[in-house]
Amino acid sequence: MPRIAVVGGGIAGAMLAWRLCEVVKGGAVHLFTGEPHRWADASAASGGLTRAFEPDPALCLEAADSLAELQSSPALREWASYRETGSVYLLPGLGPGTAGLVELVRSRIPGSISVLTAEDLSARGTFRGLPEESVAVVEKRAGYVSPNALRDRLLVELARSGASVVDGQVDAVTRDGEVRPAGGVPARFDAVVVAAGAWTQSLLARTGLSDAGLRTKAIQYVLGPSVGTGPSAFVDETSGLYGRAYAEGRVLLGLPTDRWDITPGTAPADPTLTSRILDVAASRIGYRPPAGEVKAVAAVECYHPTGGLSLRPLARGIYTFTGGSGGAGKTVLAASRTAARSLVRSLR
Ligand SMILES: Cc1cc2nc3c(=O)[nH]c(=O)nc-3n(C[C@H](O)[C@H](O)[C@H](O)COP(=O)(O)OP(=O)(O)OC[C@H]3O[C@@H](n4cnc5c(N)ncnc54)[C@H](O)[C@@H]3O)c2cc1C
């Protein structure tokens, strides 16, 4: 029986280990969770926006397959605390590939998706000042999940299925497949997958392994009180604003950042970005919370130049499974299934 180690207990590592247990015996799978980082990892901070439509075709396919699986599985929905609020994706115009992507989503999740013009949207009154050519891809069956809750439950399920779940840091992964846990006994594996999110680069660098172009970037959003009836989960590409309803009468609103190469665990919120988020939210959706009632949240995510969470080989038997690039919450179900199958095939 091949022995497989997964290093990193975020949603990527936990989900991959769980998928591996579907194709090999649980006893073959060893997950090193890296406990001390958990409070600051991307899975804990994630906004969890989940939909099927993405402008990038490869990501759209993965997001649609992931959402279709989530919707067909009551267990996954419960574990991920899925809330179906609907989703709106605003684009500056109808691109040449958009109709094909809408059809793709329709084939995976029938009856969910439709396209509205800026005029239709203005009539609804939720978004203001949209460019004239804008269109909205609207999904009824989409919303948000908690990657943190899903990860926690997967760790329990993994232990039940006989996998070894080891809390604590891994000091190093060597080119010949040795995993060296901090304060533990080093062990050799047939395959090692480093799924340590934004910590992946530094872990690989300790043994001179290449990081294959991975980079880190801060992501920041604000949490504030809901004021009136705001939009459901949405992304507005025309302004960069995204958001969703949050627990207990609060909303989450964010803008993309350009804060690259940030050390994970040390991403203080940028007050200038917080003000910009509030300015754009005021003009686009009329959001004006009482002063002092907004809290900024920032965390660091791992990006890959080709975008998206996928299994990337580094050396014989050594892989990364990271590079979620700000969106792995919605693609992890399909990405982990593909990764587990391809990893097990490579060991036969
Ligand atoms: C603020 C924010 C908002 C987001 N919002 C959304 C969203 O709305 N929708 C969406 O789809 N996606 C969203 N994302 C993206 C998504 O949440 C991430 O892509 C996903 O959580 C990444 O999971 P991961 O497991 O790769 O990384 P992480 O969650 O960062 O997990 C990495 C794990 O590796 C462990 N580790 C680190 N070093 C070691 C070591 N030496 N040994 C062992 N373990 C180690 C850490 O403890 C950590 O648990 C968001 C991300 C952020 C940061």
The ligand as an SDF file (V2000), in Angstrom:
LIG
                    3D

 53 58  0  0  0  0  0  0  0  0999 V2000
   -9.5000   36.9080    3.4220 C   0  0  0  0  0  0  0  0  0  0  0  0
   -9.8300   35.8450    2.4150 C   0  0  0  0  0  0  0  0  0  0  0  0
  -11.0900   35.7760    1.8430 C   0  0  0  0  0  0  0  0  0  0  0  0
  -11.3990   34.7740    0.9110 C   0  0  0  0  0  0  0  0  0  0  0  0
  -12.6520   34.7190    0.3940 N   0  0  0  0  0  0  0  0  0  0  0  0
  -12.9790   33.7190   -0.4640 C   0  0  0  0  0  0  0  0  0  0  0  0
  -14.2890   33.6110   -0.9710 C   0  0  0  0  0  0  0  0  0  0  0  0
  -15.1800   34.4190   -0.6580 O   0  0  0  0  0  0  0  0  0  0  0  0
  -14.5910   32.5760   -1.8160 N   0  0  0  0  0  0  0  0  0  0  0  0
  -13.6370   31.6710   -2.1900 C   0  0  0  0  0  0  0  0  0  0  0  0
  -13.9390   30.7650   -2.9730 O   0  0  0  0  0  0  0  0  0  0  0  0
  -12.3650   31.7570   -1.7280 N   0  0  0  0  0  0  0  0  0  0  0  0
  -12.0330   32.7520   -0.8680 C   0  0  0  0  0  0  0  0  0  0  0  0
  -10.7690   32.8470   -0.3880 N   0  0  0  0  0  0  0  0  0  0  0  0
   -9.7920   31.8610   -0.8310 C   0  0  0  0  0  0  0  0  0  0  0  0
   -9.8750   30.5490   -0.0690 C   0  0  0  0  0  0  0  0  0  0  0  0
  -10.3390   30.7800    1.2380 O   0  0  0  0  0  0  0  0  0  0  0  0
   -8.4620   29.9550   -0.0550 C   0  0  0  0  0  0  0  0  0  0  0  0
   -8.0940   29.7140   -1.4080 O   0  0  0  0  0  0  0  0  0  0  0  0
   -8.3830   28.6570    0.7180 C   0  0  0  0  0  0  0  0  0  0  0  0
   -8.8830   28.7880    2.0230 O   0  0  0  0  0  0  0  0  0  0  0  0
   -6.9220   28.2410    0.7780 C   0  0  0  0  0  0  0  0  0  0  0  0
   -6.8460   27.0520    1.5400 O   0  0  0  0  0  0  0  0  0  0  0  0
   -5.4400   26.3820    1.7540 P   0  0  0  0  0  0  0  0  0  0  0  0
   -5.6920   25.1300    2.4910 O   0  0  0  0  0  0  0  0  0  0  0  0
   -4.7020   26.3400    0.4650 O   0  0  0  0  0  0  0  0  0  0  0  0
   -4.5950   27.4140    2.6760 O   0  0  0  0  0  0  0  0  0  0  0  0
   -4.7560   27.7630    4.2280 P   0  0  0  0  0  0  0  0  0  0  0  0
   -6.1640   27.8140    4.6340 O   0  0  0  0  0  0  0  0  0  0  0  0
   -3.9260   28.9830    4.4700 O   0  0  0  0  0  0  0  0  0  0  0  0
   -4.1230   26.5150    4.9570 O   0  0  0  0  0  0  0  0  0  0  0  0
   -2.7420   26.2570    4.9780 C   0  0  0  0  0  0  0  0  0  0  0  0
   -2.5060   25.3570    6.1690 C   0  0  0  0  0  0  0  0  0  0  0  0
   -1.1450   24.9120    6.1610 O   0  0  0  0  0  0  0  0  0  0  0  0
   -0.7190   24.8220    7.4990 C   0  0  0  0  0  0  0  0  0  0  0  0
    0.7540   24.8850    7.5480 N   0  0  0  0  0  0  0  0  0  0  0  0
    1.5400   25.9570    7.3180 C   0  0  0  0  0  0  0  0  0  0  0  0
    2.8400   25.6360    7.5000 N   0  0  0  0  0  0  0  0  0  0  0  0
    2.8660   24.3320    7.8630 C   0  0  0  0  0  0  0  0  0  0  0  0
    3.9070   23.4360    8.2050 C   0  0  0  0  0  0  0  0  0  0  0  0
    5.1960   23.8110    8.2150 N   0  0  0  0  0  0  0  0  0  0  0  0
    3.5780   22.1730    8.5390 N   0  0  0  0  0  0  0  0  0  0  0  0
    2.2820   21.7580    8.5420 C   0  0  0  0  0  0  0  0  0  0  0  0
    1.2430   22.5790    8.2180 N   0  0  0  0  0  0  0  0  0  0  0  0
    1.5350   23.8530    7.8860 C   0  0  0  0  0  0  0  0  0  0  0  0
   -1.3540   26.0160    8.2050 C   0  0  0  0  0  0  0  0  0  0  0  0
   -1.4780   25.7400    9.5810 O   0  0  0  0  0  0  0  0  0  0  0  0
   -2.7030   26.1010    7.5060 C   0  0  0  0  0  0  0  0  0  0  0  0
   -3.7050   25.4420    8.2550 O   0  0  0  0  0  0  0  0  0  0  0  0
  -10.4200   33.8270    0.5310 C   0  0  0  0  0  0  0  0  0  0  0  0
   -9.1290   33.8970    1.1050 C   0  0  0  0  0  0  0  0  0  0  0  0
   -8.8470   34.8880    2.0290 C   0  0  0  0  0  0  0  0  0  0  0  0
   -7.4630   34.9390    2.6150 C   0  0  0  0  0  0  0  0  0  0  0  0
  1  2  1  0
  2  3  1  0
  2 52  2  0
  3  4  2  0
  4  5  1  0
  4 50  1  0
  5  6  2  0
  6  7  1  0
  6 13  1  0
  7  8  2  0
  7  9  1  0
  9 10  1  0
 10 11  2  0
 10 12  1  0
 12 13  2  0
 13 14  1  0
 14 15  1  0
 14 50  1  0
 15 16  1  0
 16 17  1  0
 16 18  1  0
 18 19  1  0
 18 20  1  0
 20 21  1  0
 20 22  1  0
 22 23  1  0
 23 24  1  0
 24 25  2  0
 24 26  1  0
 24 27  1  0
 27 28  1  0
 28 29  2  0
 28 30  1  0
 28 31  1  0
 31 32  1  0
 32 33  1  0
 33 34  1  0
 33 48  1  0
 34 35  1  0
 35 36  1  0
 35 46  1  0
 36 37  1  0
 36 45  1  0
 37 38  2  0
 38 39  1  0
 39 40  1  0
 39 45  2  0
 40 41  1  0
 40 42  2  0
 42 43  1  0
 43 44  2  0
 44 45  1  0
 46 47  1  0
 46 48  1  0
 48 49  1  0
 50 51  2  0
 51 52  1  0
 52 53  1  0
M  END
$$$$
